[in-house]
Amino acid sequence: MPGLNNGQGLTPADLRRANANEVVRLLRVAGPLRISDISNRTGISRPTVTQLVASLEADALVEYVDEPAAQADYPRLGRPARLVRYRAENGYVLGAEVGPSRLLLVVTDLAGEVVARHEGHPDSARSMDELMTELESQIETVLKAEGVAHGTVRSLVVGVPGLVDHRARSLAQGPCLAQWDSEGHRARLQRRFDCPVHFENDVNLAVIGESRRGAAQGFATVAYVHWGTRVGAGILVSGNLHAGASSAAGEIGHLVLGSAHGPSGRGTFEQAVGAPAIAARGRAAARRPEGRALRELAGGDAASVQATTVFAAAQAQDPVARAIAEDFITGFARGLAPLVLVLDPDIVVLGGRVAQAGPWALDTLRQKLVPHTLLPPPLVLSSLHNQAAAIGGACMALEAIEPHLLSAPSLHHR
C-alpha cells in the first residue's frame, strides 16, 4: 500500500499516524529493512520515513540494528548499513479457549508470532470459579516460563462455548458454562493481569484464526463450521467478523430440520447431526454381529464407540460405518446448505472432531452439498485443528490494540 497523502482529506496528525501505521505494518511482515527499502515499498518519501522512524523509536516500537555482513548485497567498507527492526518483543497478547473439559492458552508477541502454548484438561464437574482460578494459574505459569512480565501483556481474549451478548456483557446462552458470569469474570481477569479482557464465542474466534493464520488466509468471506458435540458457524464478511445484531449470527445448530435422527423424528440441527447422535447410532450398530469393526476400534466395547470411531471405521471402508456416516453427512449437508445459500462464502472451513474425520468424509460432504446449493464453495479442513479459537483470540487481541500502539504524542507533534 502506498503512503497516504493530504489529497485524501486527512489532517497532518492523521496523515502522520496513517503513514506510521504503514511503516509498522511493513516492518512486522517484512522484517528489518533499510530506510530506503521502507520508502520504496510504502511510497513515503525518505525524509518522512526517517522522521517517522525517529518517532517510532522514541515510542520503543522500532530500533536500529546493524545489518549482518552475510546479508549485505555487496562488500562494504566502513560501518555496516543500519536496518530498522520492529520490536515485537515489546509486548504480548493472549488468546485462550475455555470449556468445561479443556483450557488452551496461546501467547504471541506483537508481530503475531506464537511464543508459547499450554493446554490443560480440568475436571468438568468443578465450578466456574474454580475453572477461572485454573485459567489464571495457567496464564501465570506460562508467563513465568517465558519470562513475560504482567506489564508487557497488552490484551487477553477468551473464547467460550456460548452466545456472548456484548450489549449486556453476559453469556446469553451457554449450557456448557451455565455458571459463567461474563462481566464478573472479565473484571476479575482484568484486575489480575492489568490489561483489557474480552470474551467472545469460541467459533467466532476460530473463523478469525483460520482467516489470519490458517486455511482461509487470503479469502474475504469465510464460514468456519464446527461439527462436534456442538454445531455452529463463525462468519467473516470482507475480512471482518459478522456477529449479528445480538451476537447470534452463525448459530446454525438451532435450525429445526426434519430428521430421522432427532427426538420424535424432529429436532434441532445440532441434535440431529451432533457427535452424541452419531455415537448413539454407532453403539447400536456395534452391538450387532455386523458391527464388529466398530467394536474392534472401540477396544472390544460397543459402549465405548464415539462419533470419531464411526468416521474412522468409515474411512477404513467398513460398510456398516459408511452407511451410518453417509446418513449423517447427508443430514449435515442439508443444514449447511442454507448458510451457503445466504452467505455465498469464498470458502468453508470445517473444524471440530467429527469434521476432522478424513478425506472420505470431506469428499462425501462435497457431493451431498451439490443438490442443495447453486454454486457450492470450496470445502477445506481446519489447518489449526483444536487451536483455532485460541489463535483467533490472540489475533483479535492484537488487532484490538494496534491503533493504540501508534497513539503516543510523538506521532502527533513532530
N, C-alpha and C positions, 0 to 999 in steps of 0.2 A: 504493500500500500504506500503510495507516495505521500510525502509530507503535506499537511493541510496548509491552506493559505487564507488570507482575510477576505478573499472573494466569496467565501462561504459564510460570511456574516458573523464570524467569531470575534469576540473581544480579544485584546492582546493576551490577557491571562488565560482565556480559553484556548487560544492558539498554542500558547506555550505548553500548557498541560497536555493537549492533544498530541503535540509533537513529542513531548517527553514520554508519553504513554507508548507512542510508536517505537521510540528508541528502546524502551524497556522490553517491549514485546519481541523486538528483533533480537536483542541480546539473550533473552530467555530461550529462544528457539535455536538461534544460530551459534551461540557460544561466544567466546571472546573475539572481538573484532577491532580493527583499527578505526580511527576516526574517519578516514577516507572511505572505508568499506561501509560504515554506517551511513554516511552521506550518500554514497552511490545507491545503496539498497532502499533507502527511505525517500530519496529525493529532497531531503532537507539540506540546506547549504552547509558547507563545512564549518564556517564560523558559528552558525547557530547550533550545530551539533556539539561543537566544543563548549559552548556556553551551557547547553542542556546537560552535558555530561558533568560539568563542574557542579551544577545544582544537584544532580542525582548523587554525585559523590559526597556532597555535603550532607545529604539525607541518608547516607550509608546504604544506598540501593545499588551502587556500582563502585568499582575500584579499578585503578590502573594496574596492570601487571606487565612484566617484560615478556616479549614473545620468545618462546624457546627457540634455540638455534636450529633445531631439527625441523621447525615449521616455517622457517624463513624461505621465501621464494628464491632467493639468491644470496650468495655470501655477502655479509655486511662488514663494514669496518666501523669500529667505534661502538657506541651504545646501541643495544638491541631496540627494535621498534617496540612501541608501547601499545598494548591492547586494552580495551575496555571490557571488563568482565562483570556480569550481573551477579550480585551477592545473594544467591539463592539460599544460602545458609543463614541469612539474616532473620529468618522467621520460619515457622512451621504451621501447617494446618492439619486437622484431624478429621477423619471420616470414620464413623462407627455404624455397625448394624447390630441392633439389639433385639433379641427374641427370647421366648421362654426357655429355649434349649441351646442357644448359641449367641456368643458375643464375638464380633470381629472388629478389629481396630486397624486402621491404616494411617500412617503418618507420612506426610510429604513435605518437601521443602517448598520454597516459594517459586521454584521452577516446575513444580508438579511431579518431581521425581520421588518415588516411594523410597523412604529411608528405613521404614520398619513396618512389620505386620505382626499381629498377635491374634490368636483365636482361642477362645475358651468355650467350655460346654457346661454351663451352670445347671443345677437341678431345677427342672421346670416347676416343681412343687413349691419353691420358695416365693416369698412375697416380692412385689415390685421394688420396695425399698431395699431389700437385700440384693436384688438384681442391679439396682443403681449403685449400691455400695461396691459390687463386684466390678462394674464398669469403671468406676472411679479408681479402684485398685489396679485394674489392668492398665489404665491410662498412666497412672503413676509409675508402674513397673516399666512400661515401655519408654516413657520419657527419661527415667533414670538410667536405663540400659543404654540409651542413645546419647546421653549427656545433654538432653534438651531441657533448658530451664523453663519454668512456668511463664516467665515474662516474654519468651520468644514464641509462645503459642498464640497465633493470631485469631483463630476461629475453629469451632467444632460443630460439625453437622452430624446428627444422629438419625439413622433410618430405623423406623419402627413398622411392624406389620399391622398397620391400621390406617384409617382415614383421618388425617390430621386437618382439623378445621383451623386455618390460620386466622380467621376473623375472631374466633372465640379463644384462640390459643389453647386448644384442647384436642384430645383424641376423640373424634366424634364416634367412630366405630372401630373397635379393635378387640375382638373376642380373645385373641391370643394374649392381650395385655390389658385385661379388664380393669386392673387397678392403676393404670398409668395416668398420672397427673402431669400433663404436658407442661403447663406453666410452672408448677411447683418444682418439677424435676429440672426444667430448663434453668430456673433461677438457682437451684442447688449446684448444678454443674458450672454455671457462670461464676458463682462466688468462689468455687473451688479452684478454677483454672484462670479466672480473671480475663475472660475473653468472650466474645459473642457466641451464643449457642443457639442452634436452630434444629427443630425436629421436622422430619419430612417422611412421607410414606416411602418404604424401602424400595418398592417397584419404581416409583418416580426417580429415586436416586440411581437405580440400576440402568434406566434408559440414559441418564446423563453419563454414567460411567462408560457404557458401551459406545456412546457418541464421541466422548472425548478421548478414551483410551482403549476402546475395544473394537468389536466387529462392525460398528456403524460409523466409524470415522469417515468424514467427508460427505455424509448424507445430511440433508436439511430436515426432512420429515421422516421421523423414525417412530416405530412402535416396538416397544420391548414387551413381550408377553411371557409372564411367569406361569409355568404349568407344573404344579406340585400339589401339596396338600391344599394350598390356596391357588386360585386362578385370578389373575389381574393383569392390567397393562399400564405401562408408563408411556407417555406420548410427548414427542418433541415436534414442534412446528417452527420452521425456519430456524432451527437450531436452539430454540428456547423451550423450556418445559411448559407444557399446557396442562395445568392442574384443574382448570374449570372454575366457575363462579364459587362453588362451595368445596373446592379441592377434591371433587369426586370423579373427575374425568378418568376414564380408563377402567372403571370398576365393572368390567365385563363379567366377573364371576357372579354378579347379581342378576344377569339376564335370566329370564324364565323361558325355557325352550321345552317343547315336547320331547320326552326322552324315556326310553325303557329302563334307564339306569337310576332315575331319581325316585324319591318316595312316591308310592302310588302311581308310578308311571310318569310323574312330572316332578319338577324341582328346579332349583337354580342351576345355572351352567356349572358352577363350582361343585355342587353336589353331584351333578351328573357325570362329570369327567375328571374330577379331582382324584388325587392319589388314593384316598380311602376307598372310593368306589371301585377303582381298578384293583386294589389289593383284595377287596371282598370277592370280586369275581374270580381272581386268581386263586384264592384259597379254596373256594368252592370247587374249582376245576382240579386243583392239586389233590383233593380228597378222592377223586375218581381214578380208576386204573389208567386212563389215557393221560392223566396229568403227571406222569412220572418225571418228566423233565423239569417241571416246576418244583416238584418235591425235592429233587436232587439239588437244584440250585439253591433251595432253602435249607440245605443241610439235612434233608430227610424229614423235615417237619412242615406239614402243609400249613399249619397255623403261623409259620414264620414268613410266608410268602408276602412280599411287598409289591408295590406298583413297579419298582425298578426290577424286581425279579421277573415279572411278566414281560417287560420290554426286553430284558436281557435274553430271555428264552426265545422271544420273537426274533430278535436279531440273530440268534443261533438257528433260526429256521424251524423251530418246533411248531407244528401245525396248530396245536391247541392254543398256545400262547399267541400265535399270529392272529388267530381268529378273534381272540379277546382284544388284543391290542388294536387291530384294524377297526373293530367296532367302536372303541373309544376314540381313535383318531378321526373316524368319520364324524362322531359327535363333536369333537373339538373343532373340526373344520367348519361345521355349521355355526358354532358360536363365534369363531374367529372372523367369519365372513362379514358380519355387519360392521365390525371395526375397520376392515379393509375397504369396504364399500364407502363408508363415510369419510375415512381419513385419506385414502389413496396414498399410503406411505411410500417413500422411496425404497424402504427395506423394513422387514420384520425380523427382529432378533428374538429367538426363543431361549428362555432360561428356565431354571427350576430342574429338579431331579428327574421328572418324567421327560421333559424336553431333551435332556442330555442322553437319551436312550441309544443313540447311534444312527448311522446313515439310513438304515432301512426305514425307521420311523419318520425321519425328515422327508425322505423321498415319497413315502406314502402320504404324508400330510400335504405335500405339494400337489399330488394327484387328486386328493379328496377336495382340495380347496377350489380347483378349477371350475366345477359345475356351479359353485355358489358365488363366484365373483366374475367381473368383466375382464379385468387385466390383473391377474394375481401378481403381487410384488415378489421380489426375491426373498426367500426364507433362509436364514442362516442361524447357526447355533451360537450362543454366547461364547465369546472368547475369554471372558473374565470369570466365568463359572460362578462359584458362590462368593466371589469377592466384588461382584459388580456394584452392589449397593454401597459398600464401604468406600470403594474407589470413587464412585459417583458422589458420595458425601464429601470426600476430600476435594474433588473438583468443584463442587458447589461452594464449599468454604473458601477456596482460593479465588474463585470468580467474584465472590461477595466482597472480599477485602481489596481487590485490585484497585478500585477507584480511590481507596483511602491511602494506598501506598504512595500515591502521587499528590497528596493533599498538603504537603509541607509548604510553609511560607516561601521558601527559597524558589519554588517554581512559579510563584506569582509576581515577585517583586524584583527579580534580577533584570 
